[in-house]
Amino acid sequence: MELDKRVVEIIAKAYAGDAATEEECVYLLGFGAASPEAFSVRAAAASIVRARTDNTAVIFGQIGVECSPCPADCDFCSFAASTTGFAPMRLTDEEIVEKVDGFCKDGDLYGLWLMAMHEYDLEYYLHVLRLAREHAPAETNIYTNVGDTSYEDFCRMKEAGASGVYHICRLGEGTHTKLDPEARYATMENARRAGLAILDAVEPIGPEHTPAELVEKMFLTKRFQSIQTGSMKRIAVPGTPFADKGEINHFELSQIVSVQCLALLDMDELPWIGIHEPCEAGYLSGANLISAETGVNPRDTEADTSASRGLDMDASRRVLYEAGFTQLCKGDGAKVPLTMDYIESCNR
């Protein structure tokens, strides 16, 4: 069986360092997830990304520090004001420090996201940032995950210890959320003006999304020169409007992330590329970032996702090891060998 000639040409360009265009990415996503063409794209993405990064992966962590009924009312989110079962809560300082220490005790966490609600108390959040920065090692980056924010407030977050911002105009923004897509983009520009790095993802992906919709979001990474991106599937959270709308599987998600990798090859600094939910298929398709999670989570109905959906640091290391990565990168660029001896030493 011969591969589609155009796919062969796109892959050959990728090996030569040329990124796939938007139109080419849409074309690649038009093949079935189990097609020979999709398998070939996965193999190319994985081999090229691993060659460019010296077969290195990274671990990020996220702490959900608070929750309350959220007026953004996203149809896919467990915090949505119309459907949430969560009562308002905040982690105590002691709980935050315990969770930061748990993520950071071995020094190999690349970055830590601190997640608050779309509408949040700035002074409280600045306090949390300072607390995390004080207790995390210098080589671990601290990143924000909050709602739309002004340039001035991002400047204050940078002073408090943040080095980057997770923010994105999501699939269905303004239709399945009560947020303005232009306000989302403005927030990303505000963060850049404040000297903060942008981190993003194509999310939340459901079975109804077309290749064109996915590719449009993929190319925002180049528009904002993001240092991290990835593909995230939508979870059918019980009680939300999307609870019965289905999910894509990990195999389908791995095809999307592989095309995403080929789209970014012309960036001077290749972003770290995540896949969520974490899955070995994704790490054999170009992804090289895994996320450990604790506290509340928009894809979970448990008060602490680490007891439910979320992975811990040990599980994250083991997933990456089993996927064949040989190094972990710290937030300062230093690398440590990812061996079973190293993994076991972290648990002593």
C-alpha positions in Angstrom: 0.0 0.0 0.0 1.4 3.4 -1.0 1.0 6.4 1.2 -0.8 9.4 -0.1 1.8 11.3 -2.1 1.0 14.7 -0.6 1.4 13.3 2.9 4.8 11.9 1.9 5.8 15.4 0.7 4.7 17.1 3.9 6.6 14.6 6.0 9.7 15.0 3.9 9.5 18.8 4.3 9.1 18.3 8.1 12.3 16.2 8.2 14.0 19.0 6.4 12.9 21.5 9.1 9.9 23.0 7.2 6.7 23.4 9.2 3.4 22.3 7.8 1.1 25.1 6.7 -2.4 25.6 8.0 -3.9 24.2 4.8 -1.5 21.2 5.0 -2.4 20.6 8.7 -6.1 20.5 7.8 -5.3 18.0 5.0 -3.4 15.7 7.4 -6.2 15.7 9.9 -8.6 14.6 7.2 -7.2 11.1 7.3 -8.6 8.5 9.8 -6.7 8.1 13.1 -5.8 4.5 12.1 -4.8 5.3 8.6 -1.2 4.6 7.4 -0.9 8.3 6.7 -1.8 9.2 10.4 0.7 6.6 11.7 3.4 8.1 9.4 2.7 11.6 10.7 2.9 10.4 14.3 6.2 8.7 13.7 7.7 11.8 12.0 6.5 14.1 14.7 7.9 12.0 17.5 11.3 11.4 15.9 11.7 15.1 14.9 10.7 16.5 18.3 12.9 14.0 20.1 15.9 14.8 17.9 15.5 18.5 18.5 15.2 18.1 22.3 17.7 15.3 22.8 14.9 12.9 23.8 14.0 15.2 26.7 10.6 15.6 28.4 9.3 18.0 31.1 6.9 17.8 34.0 4.5 20.6 34.9 2.3 20.7 38.0 -0.9 22.5 38.7 -2.5 23.5 42.0 -6.1 24.5 42.0 -6.0 27.0 44.8 -9.6 28.0 45.0 -13.1 27.5 43.5 -16.5 29.2 43.5 -19.5 29.3 41.1 -17.9 30.9 38.0 -19.9 33.5 36.0 -18.0 32.5 32.8 -20.4 29.5 32.9 -18.4 27.3 30.5 -20.5 24.4 29.3 -17.6 22.0 29.8 -16.4 23.1 33.3 -17.2 21.8 36.7 -17.0 25.3 38.2 -19.8 26.8 35.9 -22.2 28.8 38.0 -25.3 27.2 36.4 -24.3 23.6 37.1 -21.5 23.4 39.7 -21.7 21.2 42.7 -18.7 22.9 44.3 -19.1 25.2 47.3 -16.7 28.2 47.5 -13.3 27.2 49.0 -9.7 28.2 49.2 -6.6 26.3 50.2 -5.0 27.5 53.3 -1.4 28.7 53.3 -0.3 25.5 54.9 -2.1 23.4 52.3 -0.5 25.4 49.4 3.0 25.0 50.9 2.5 21.3 51.4 1.4 20.9 47.8 4.3 23.1 46.4 6.8 21.1 48.5 5.2 17.8 47.2 5.7 18.8 43.6 9.1 20.4 44.1 11.0 18.3 46.6 13.2 16.5 44.0 13.9 19.7 42.0 12.7 18.3 38.6 9.4 20.2 38.2 9.8 22.5 35.2 6.9 24.7 35.9 4.0 25.2 38.4 0.6 26.5 37.4 -1.4 28.2 40.1 -5.1 28.0 39.0 -7.8 30.4 40.3 -11.2 31.3 38.9 -12.0 33.5 36.0 -13.0 36.2 38.5 -10.5 36.2 41.3 -9.2 38.3 44.2 -6.0 39.9 43.0 -4.5 40.5 46.5 -5.2 36.9 47.5 -3.7 35.6 44.2 -0.6 37.8 44.6 -0.2 36.3 48.1 -0.4 32.8 46.7 2.2 33.6 44.0 4.6 35.0 46.6 4.1 31.9 48.8 4.8 29.5 46.0 7.8 31.5 44.8 9.2 31.5 48.3 8.9 27.7 48.7 9.6 26.4 45.2 13.2 26.0 44.1 14.6 28.7 41.9 14.8 26.4 38.9 11.0 25.8 39.0 9.0 28.4 37.0 5.8 29.8 38.5 3.0 30.3 36.0 -0.5 31.8 36.4 -3.8 30.3 35.3 -6.4 32.9 35.9 -9.2 34.8 34.0 -8.9 37.8 31.8 -6.4 40.3 33.3 -5.1 43.8 32.7 -1.5 44.7 31.8 -1.1 46.5 35.2 -2.2 43.4 37.2 0.1 41.1 35.2 3.0 43.5 36.0 2.2 43.0 39.7 2.1 39.2 39.2 5.5 39.3 37.6 6.8 41.2 40.6 5.3 38.6 42.8 7.3 35.8 41.1 5.3 34.7 38.0 7.3 34.1 34.8 4.5 33.1 32.5 0.7 32.9 31.9 -1.5 30.0 30.7 -4.2 31.6 28.7 -6.0 30.7 25.5 -9.1 31.5 23.4 -10.7 28.1 23.6 -12.7 26.1 21.2 -16.3 27.3 21.5 -15.3 30.5 23.2 -18.2 32.9 23.3 -20.6 30.2 22.3 -20.1 27.6 25.0 -18.8 30.2 27.4 -19.9 33.7 28.4 -16.5 35.1 27.6 -15.5 37.4 24.8 -12.9 35.9 22.5 -11.3 39.3 21.9 -10.9 39.8 25.6 -9.1 36.5 25.7 -6.7 37.6 23.0 -6.2 41.0 24.7 -5.3 39.2 27.9 -2.5 37.3 26.1 -1.2 40.6 24.7 -1.4 42.2 28.2 0.8 39.3 29.5 3.3 39.7 26.7 3.6 43.4 27.3 4.2 42.7 31.0 7.2 40.5 30.1 5.5 37.2 30.8 5.8 34.2 28.7 2.6 32.7 27.1 1.6 29.1 27.5 -1.4 27.7 25.6 -3.1 24.6 24.3 -5.8 23.5 21.8 -8.7 22.8 24.1 -11.2 21.5 25.0 -11.3 19.1 22.0 -14.6 17.2 21.4 -15.7 14.8 18.7 -17.6 17.6 16.9 -14.6 19.8 16.2 -13.4 20.0 12.6 -9.8 19.9 11.4 -10.1 23.6 10.4 -11.2 24.6 13.9 -8.4 22.7 15.5 -5.8 24.1 13.1 -6.9 27.7 13.7 -6.1 27.2 17.4 -2.8 25.5 16.7 -1.5 28.5 14.9 -2.1 30.8 17.8 1.0 29.4 19.3 3.1 31.0 16.6 1.1 34.3 16.8 1.9 34.6 20.5 5.3 32.8 20.4 4.2 30.5 23.2 6.8 28.5 25.1 4.4 25.7 25.8 1.4 24.3 24.0 -0.4 21.0 23.5 -3.7 19.3 22.8 -6.3 18.7 25.5 -9.5 16.6 25.1 -12.8 17.6 26.6 -13.9 15.5 29.6 -17.6 14.7 29.8 -17.9 16.2 33.3 -21.1 14.9 35.1 -23.8 17.5 35.4 -22.5 19.8 32.7 -24.2 20.4 29.3 -21.4 18.3 27.6 -21.9 15.4 30.0 -23.6 13.3 27.3 -21.9 14.7 24.2 -19.1 12.2 24.1 -15.3 12.4 24.1 -12.5 11.7 21.7 -10.2 8.9 22.7 -6.5 9.0 23.3 -5.7 7.5 20.0 -7.5 10.3 18.2 -5.9 12.9 20.4 -2.5 11.6 19.6 -3.1 12.2 15.9 -4.0 15.8 16.6 -0.9 16.4 18.7 1.3 14.9 16.0 0.0 17.4 13.4 0.4 20.2 15.9 4.0 19.3 16.2 4.6 19.5 12.5 2.9 23.0 12.5 5.5 24.4 14.9 8.7 23.3 13.4 9.7 26.7 12.1 9.6 28.3 15.5 13.1 29.3 16.7 12.5 27.7 20.1 10.2 24.6 19.8 7.6 24.8 22.5 7.1 22.0 25.0 4.2 20.1 23.7 1.7 18.5 26.1 -1.1 16.1 25.8 -4.0 15.9 28.2 -5.2 13.6 29.4 -1.7 12.1 29.5 -1.4 9.0 27.4 1.4 6.9 26.0 0.0 7.2 22.5 0.6 10.9 22.7 4.2 10.6 23.9 4.8 8.3 20.9 3.3 11.0 18.6 5.4 14.1 19.5 4.2 15.2 22.9 6.9 15.7 25.5 5.2 17.4 28.5 3.1 15.8 31.2 1.0 17.5 33.9 0.6 16.5 37.5 -2.4 18.0 39.2 -3.7 18.6 42.7 -6.5 20.7 44.2 -9.7 21.5 42.4 -9.8 21.0 38.7 -12.3 22.1 36.0 -12.4 18.6 34.5 -13.2 16.9 37.8 -15.9 16.9 40.4 -13.6 15.9 43.3 -12.3 18.5 45.7 -8.8 17.2 45.1 -8.1 15.8 41.7 -5.0 14.1 42.9 -7.3 11.5 44.4 -9.2 11.1 41.1 -8.0 12.2 37.6 -4.8 13.9 38.5 -1.3 12.2 38.3 1.4 12.8 41.0 5.1 13.3 40.3 6.0 9.7 40.6 3.3 8.6 38.1 4.3 11.4 35.7 8.0 10.3 35.7 7.0 6.7 35.1 4.7 7.5 32.2 7.6 9.5 30.5 10.1 6.7 31.3 7.9 4.0 29.8 7.4 6.2 26.7 11.2 6.1 26.2 12.3 9.6 27.2 15.8 9.5 28.6 16.0 13.0 30.2 14.0 15.5 32.2 14.5 19.2 31.8 14.3 21.5 34.8 13.0 25.0 34.5 16.5 26.5 34.3 17.4 24.2 31.3 19.5 21.8 33.3 18.8 18.1 32.6 18.7 15.0 34.7 18.8 11.4 33.4 15.4 9.7 33.5 16.2 6.2 34.7 14.4 3.8 36.9 17.1 4.3 39.5 16.4 8.0 39.4 12.7 7.5 39.7 13.1 5.2 42.7 15.5 7.6 44.3 12.9 10.3 44.3 10.6 8.1 46.4 13.2 7.5 49.2 
